[in-house]
Amino acid sequence: MNESDSTGGGAAGSAEGGASGGTGADGVLPPQAREIAAGYDIAGPALDLGALLWDGTCLPGAQIRVPLGMLNRHGLVAGATGTGKTKTLQLIAEQLSANGVPVFLADMKGDISGIASPGAPGDKVAARAGQVGQEWTPAGFPTEFYALGGIGPGIPLRATVTGFGPVLLAKVLGLNRTQEQSLGLIFHYADAKGLDLVDLKDLRSVAAFLVSDTGRAELKGIGGLSTATAGVILRSVTAFEQQGAAGFFGEPEFDTAELLRQAPDGRGLVSVLELAAVQDRPQLFSTFLMWLLADLFHDLPEVGDLDRPKLVFFFDEAHLLFDGASPAFLESITQTVRLIRSKGVGIFFVTQTPRDVPADVLGQLGNRVQHALRAFTPDDAKALRATVRTFPNSPYDLEELLTGLGTGEAVITVLSEQGAPTPVAAIRLRAPQSLMGPCPAAELDAAVKGSSLYGRYAQAVDRESAYEKLGAAQDAEQRSAAEAADRAAVEAAVTSGEQPAGHSGGSSEDDSSLVRQVVGSGMFKSLARSVGTQMGREISRSLFGTARRRR
């Protein structure tokens, strides 16, 4: 729903909708519309979505609202391309922020960035506001802009390889089950030996070491790592780097607690992850979004049901997360969605049809906003029928309604204050108060560089980690081997009674003892025992294998 089409009407809402449309001479709603509207009569804090559509008319006297306290019960925003999903997210995010609730949004095309700037008044915005009974005033909202690895405008958002974990990384790399298990073995070894996997070169160095002559023995007791599997993992990592992904992994690692902040005026901070520059790498950003959720889940305490969520997280292009996912991966997602509710976090999955979301996850989404669907092909028609079956019984002909909705109109059902599903309602959505389009580039750049977080995360740091530790140990082994060879030559010369060139003499017993000390030092037994053994410890990992070693 952009400004130019924000008044679009469909089968459920025609042009006759107005300030008094659909009411009788006495201003009373039609009986069925009144019954639907009663389900959205909310006493406590709530978000105003729009006005009821009934019998082709918009009824501003029947306001459709969502209880603020029910938004941690998760939700789904679905609909065909161009039906207004993005502006629905913007509308909900604005009201959450106004109620002091922080929001996270993924901006796929760069057009949600306008939430930071006041909207532009115009005839079409005024017309939409009049139709839905909205008192529209322009307003911008406190916003932080992020970018994955600093690609695109925004504060760089990075994760360490250790923090990201083997399960999510295997998903990004497209590894099969056996390869995923082998990757987990590499992480297990690195965790136990204190070899920090900060970036991808650290992962490459540990994998290469574990199939080397020196390192191969380290994993014999727990299954070992085959050279062929290690080769697949290394090739996948190299290809991943060549796609420009190296910058996403490193330090400083992003602290997801930053997403839970409020602005000084008490409004919730809107965190916008700018993805336009990496939208050709969907597997990466969808998995990275899951890392953010998994990290929050790992760190947040149990709080039960609150009067308002701690954070509402919008997971855009959700189908990419589920495509090709293993049963174990889906089980972890399902468990995270189910349990993170009691930590005060609400998740809204954003996609084209409910069929994109597995049934076990869909069953946990208590709030639904369904924009128009198309039925141009047999597959479209099948998806339409499947979508209709996911809604409670209603007086609407949903198959007809969902194909006739205009841009900025939707069918919704949410959870009431008592936690029961509300009646299905067709609505015309309100117009966002912020700019319905991209934030001007100069303003966005100023917002990024003026952020208190910019100095903390802007500059990448490459500290000593697995790559440097293994390299130093290998250098030390080579030096010790050279010294041992020299000592062996000295011992042989002493034994034969010869004096090597440059040798000033000395006790053969001392030389022999020194040779034995070098050879018996343990450097030759295992390179791994020379790195990180004193600081090594097993890292506790979550459902997705994510870990947090440092804050």
Secondary structure as GFF3:
##gff-version 3
##sequence-region A 1 551
A	DSSP	three_ten_helix	3	5	.	.	.	ID=ss1
A	DSSP	alpha_helix	31	38	.	.	.	ID=ss2
A	DSSP	beta_strand	46	54	.	.	.	ID=ss3
A	DSSP	beta_strand	57	67	.	.	.	ID=ss4
A	DSSP	three_ten_helix	68	73	.	.	.	ID=ss5
A	DSSP	beta_strand	75	78	.	.	.	ID=ss6
A	DSSP	alpha_helix	85	98	.	.	.	ID=ss7
A	DSSP	beta_strand	103	107	.	.	.	ID=ss8
A	DSSP	three_ten_helix	113	116	.	.	.	ID=ss9
A	DSSP	alpha_helix	123	132	.	.	.	ID=ss10
A	DSSP	beta_strand	143	148	.	.	.	ID=ss11
A	DSSP	beta_strand	155	157	.	.	.	ID=ss12
A	DSSP	alpha_helix	161	164	.	.	.	ID=ss13
A	DSSP	alpha_helix	166	173	.	.	.	ID=ss14
A	DSSP	alpha_helix	177	193	.	.	.	ID=ss15
A	DSSP	alpha_helix	200	210	.	.	.	ID=ss16
A	DSSP	three_ten_helix	216	222	.	.	.	ID=ss17
A	DSSP	alpha_helix	227	242	.	.	.	ID=ss18
A	DSSP	three_ten_helix	245	248	.	.	.	ID=ss19
A	DSSP	three_ten_helix	256	260	.	.	.	ID=ss20
A	DSSP	beta_strand	270	274	.	.	.	ID=ss21
A	DSSP	three_ten_helix	276	278	.	.	.	ID=ss22
A	DSSP	alpha_helix	282	299	.	.	.	ID=ss23
A	DSSP	beta_strand	311	315	.	.	.	ID=ss24
A	DSSP	alpha_helix	319	322	.	.	.	ID=ss25
A	DSSP	alpha_helix	327	340	.	.	.	ID=ss26
A	DSSP	three_ten_helix	341	343	.	.	.	ID=ss27
A	DSSP	beta_strand	345	351	.	.	.	ID=ss28
A	DSSP	three_ten_helix	354	356	.	.	.	ID=ss29
A	DSSP	alpha_helix	359	362	.	.	.	ID=ss30
A	DSSP	beta_strand	367	370	.	.	.	ID=ss31
A	DSSP	alpha_helix	378	389	.	.	.	ID=ss32
A	DSSP	alpha_helix	398	404	.	.	.	ID=ss33
A	DSSP	beta_strand	409	413	.	.	.	ID=ss34
A	DSSP	beta_strand	425	429	.	.	.	ID=ss35
A	DSSP	alpha_helix	441	449	.	.	.	ID=ss36
A	DSSP	alpha_helix	454	457	.	.	.	ID=ss37
A	DSSP	alpha_helix	466	496	.	.	.	ID=ss38
A	DSSP	alpha_helix	508	519	.	.	.	ID=ss39
A	DSSP	three_ten_helix	527	530	.	.	.	ID=ss40
###
